[in-house]
Amino acid sequence: MELQAGEGRVIAAAGLGRVLVATAVSVERDAVAKAFGARGGSGSVLVDVIAAGVGPALAAASTASALTAAALQGTPYDLVVSAGIGGGFEPEAPVGALVVADEIVAADLGAETPDGFLSVTELGFGTVRHHPPEDLVRRVADAAGARTGAVLTVSTVTGTAARATALRERHPTALAEAMEGFGVAEAAGAHGVPVLEIRAISNPVGPRDRAAWRIGDALAALTEGFGKLVPVLESWNRHDQ
């Protein structure tokens, strides 16, 4: 295992080509990197794990920079994964569960109106959704024992029951919320690279209760989940989709 530019860990596995995993902070980066540690130095898939920063804007900028640098070096990525811990909508996504996004949704990108919230898409200004490859989502979820559903990207973490209810009403398939997935997906989309989002649940979405957070358990679940993904990376080919 090798540190790269002070922020990424390079781990060789076997199969897909090159994979970029973007987390928000270093403890998430290290939890993902730990999953591949036993396979360091062998195989044909290269997994680069970076701490891209907190929030959709910084995550998008950091991911785009990494994708651009790889492309200019003639070693582009075949897959981008937004990963880390996040809040879960109970009871479907309890603390300790692993969630794979079948939709990556910018949940608060839009406008409040007298008639309620309107997304950027409804306003006619762009998209608020990215759809990861269905086959890859299914394979990853099966391999990792994860649940599938929408993962919401928010710029302000939910801290009240009222906001949690409002988000679920607007996004009934939502299982989790975090702060980076949509930014990572925007960068991947600009480069024409498929994207995934994988979240380990550290706390319920709703009233802010730090005593209910289980960050250590969620980081362990993240490591365990990524540790089961090597066979998927070995067998999945984006060009077959």
C-alpha positions in Angstrom: 0.0 0.0 0.0 1.4 3.4 -1.0 0.4 6.9 0.0 0.0 9.1 -3.0 0.2 13.0 -2.9 -0.6 12.8 0.8 -4.3 12.0 0.4 -4.8 8.8 -1.6 -4.0 5.2 -1.0 -3.2 3.0 -4.0 -4.2 -0.6 -3.8 -3.9 -3.2 -6.4 -6.7 -5.8 -6.6 -7.7 -7.8 -9.7 -9.9 -7.0 -12.8 -11.9 -3.9 -13.9 -9.1 -1.5 -14.8 -8.9 1.6 -12.6 -11.4 2.6 -9.9 -11.5 5.9 -8.0 -13.1 5.9 -4.6 -13.9 9.4 -3.2 -14.6 9.7 0.5 -15.2 13.0 2.4 -12.6 12.7 5.2 -9.5 10.7 6.0 -11.1 8.2 8.4 -13.5 7.1 5.7 -10.6 6.9 3.2 -8.6 4.7 5.6 -11.6 2.5 6.3 -12.0 1.8 2.5 -8.3 1.4 2.0 -8.1 -1.2 4.8 -10.5 -3.4 2.9 -7.9 -3.9 0.1 -4.8 -4.1 2.3 -4.4 -7.8 2.1 -4.4 -7.7 -1.7 -1.8 -4.9 -2.0 0.6 -5.3 -4.8 -1.2 -8.0 -6.9 -3.7 -8.2 -9.6 -4.9 -5.9 -12.4 -7.5 -3.5 -10.9 -6.0 -0.4 -9.4 -8.2 1.3 -6.7 -7.2 4.8 -5.7 -8.9 6.1 -2.6 -8.9 9.9 -1.9 -10.3 12.1 0.8 -12.1 14.5 -1.5 -13.5 16.9 1.1 -16.9 17.6 2.8 -19.9 18.8 0.8 -20.9 18.5 -2.9 -18.9 21.4 -4.2 -15.5 20.3 -2.9 -16.2 16.7 -3.6 -17.0 17.5 -7.2 -13.9 19.7 -7.6 -11.5 17.1 -6.1 -13.0 14.2 -8.0 -12.9 16.2 -11.3 -9.2 17.0 -10.6 -8.4 13.4 -10.0 -10.3 12.3 -13.2 -8.6 15.0 -15.3 -5.1 14.1 -14.0 -5.6 10.4 -14.8 -7.0 11.1 -18.3 -4.1 13.4 -19.1 -1.6 10.7 -18.0 -3.3 8.3 -20.3 -4.6 6.1 -17.5 -8.3 7.1 -17.1 -10.6 5.6 -14.6 -13.3 3.1 -15.5 -15.5 3.6 -12.4 -15.9 6.2 -9.7 -17.4 5.4 -6.2 -18.6 7.9 -3.7 -18.2 6.2 -0.3 -18.4 6.9 3.4 -20.7 7.0 6.3 -24.1 8.6 6.4 -27.5 9.0 8.0 -30.1 6.3 7.4 -33.9 6.5 7.1 -35.3 4.1 9.7 -36.6 1.4 9.8 -35.4 0.5 6.2 -31.7 1.5 6.8 -30.8 1.1 10.5 -27.5 2.0 12.0 -24.8 -0.4 10.8 -26.5 -1.2 7.5 -24.8 -0.8 4.2 -26.6 1.1 1.4 -25.9 1.1 -2.4 -27.5 3.9 -4.3 -29.8 3.1 -7.2 -30.3 6.9 -7.5 -28.0 9.7 -6.4 -30.2 12.7 -5.7 -29.4 16.3 -4.9 -32.3 16.6 -2.4 -32.0 20.4 -1.6 -30.9 21.8 -5.0 -33.9 24.0 -6.0 -36.2 26.6 -4.7 -38.7 26.9 -1.9 -42.1 28.2 -3.2 -45.5 28.9 -1.6 -46.5 25.6 -3.0 -43.6 23.7 -1.7 -40.1 22.7 -2.8 -39.2 22.7 -6.5 -36.1 20.9 -7.7 -33.7 22.4 -10.3 -35.1 19.9 -12.8 -38.6 21.1 -12.1 -37.4 24.7 -12.5 -35.9 23.8 -15.9 -32.2 24.3 -15.0 -30.7 20.8 -15.1 -30.7 17.5 -13.4 -30.8 16.5 -9.7 -30.5 12.7 -10.3 -27.8 10.3 -11.4 -28.5 6.7 -12.0 -25.6 4.2 -11.4 -25.5 1.1 -13.7 -28.4 -1.2 -12.6 -26.4 -4.4 -13.1 -23.5 -3.1 -11.1 -25.7 -1.9 -8.3 -27.3 -5.3 -8.1 -24.0 -7.1 -8.1 -22.4 -4.9 -5.5 -25.5 -5.1 -3.2 -25.6 -8.9 -3.5 -21.9 -9.2 -2.8 -21.8 -6.9 0.2 -25.2 -7.8 1.7 -26.4 -4.2 1.2 -29.8 -2.6 0.7 -30.5 -0.5 -2.4 -32.4 2.7 -2.7 -31.9 6.4 -3.3 -29.1 8.2 -1.4 -29.8 11.9 -1.0 -27.1 14.5 -1.1 -27.7 17.5 1.2 -25.7 20.6 1.9 -27.3 20.8 5.4 -27.5 17.6 7.4 -31.0 16.8 8.6 -31.5 17.6 12.3 -35.2 17.5 12.9 -38.0 15.0 12.5 -40.0 17.5 10.4 -37.2 17.8 7.8 -36.7 14.0 7.8 -40.4 13.6 7.1 -40.4 16.2 4.3 -37.4 14.5 2.6 -39.1 11.1 2.7 -42.3 12.5 1.3 -40.4 14.0 -1.6 -38.1 10.9 -2.0 -40.1 7.9 -0.9 -37.3 5.4 -2.0 -34.6 7.2 0.0 -32.6 5.1 2.4 -29.8 7.4 3.3 -28.4 11.0 3.2 -24.9 12.2 3.0 -23.1 15.3 1.6 -20.9 14.3 -1.3 -22.5 11.8 -3.7 -24.1 14.2 -6.1 -21.0 16.2 -6.5 -18.9 13.1 -7.1 -21.5 11.9 -9.6 -21.5 15.3 -11.5 -17.7 15.0 -11.9 -18.0 11.4 -13.1 -20.7 12.3 -15.5 -18.7 15.1 -17.0 -16.0 12.6 -17.8 -18.3 9.9 -19.0 -17.4 7.5 -16.3 -20.0 5.4 -14.4 -20.6 6.1 -10.7 -21.7 4.3 -7.6 -22.4 5.5 -4.1 -22.0 3.2 -1.1 -22.9 4.4 2.4 -22.5 2.7 5.8 -25.2 4.0 8.2 -23.8 5.7 11.3 -26.9 7.4 12.7 -30.7 7.8 12.0 -31.9 10.7 9.8 -33.9 13.0 12.1 -33.4 14.8 15.4 -29.7 15.4 16.0 -28.6 13.0 18.8 -24.9 12.5 19.0 -25.4 9.8 21.6 -27.1 7.7 19.0 -24.2 7.9 16.5 -22.2 4.8 15.9 -19.3 6.0 13.7 -16.9 3.2 14.6 -19.5 0.6 13.7 -20.3 2.3 10.4 -16.6 2.5 9.5 -16.2 -1.2 10.3 -19.2 -1.9 8.1 -17.6 0.2 5.3 -14.4 -1.9 5.5 -16.3 -5.2 5.5 -18.5 -4.2 2.6 -15.6 -3.1 0.4 -13.7 -6.2 1.3 -16.4 -8.2 -0.5 -16.3 -6.3 -3.7 -13.2 -7.6 -5.4 -15.1 -10.4 -7.2 -17.5 -7.8 -8.6 -14.6 -5.6 -9.8 -13.0 -8.7 -11.4 -16.1 -9.6 -13.4 -17.9 -6.3 -14.3 -17.2 -4.6 -17.6 -18.7 -1.1 -18.2 -18.4 -1.6 -21.9 -20.8 -4.6 -21.8 -23.6 -2.4 -20.4 
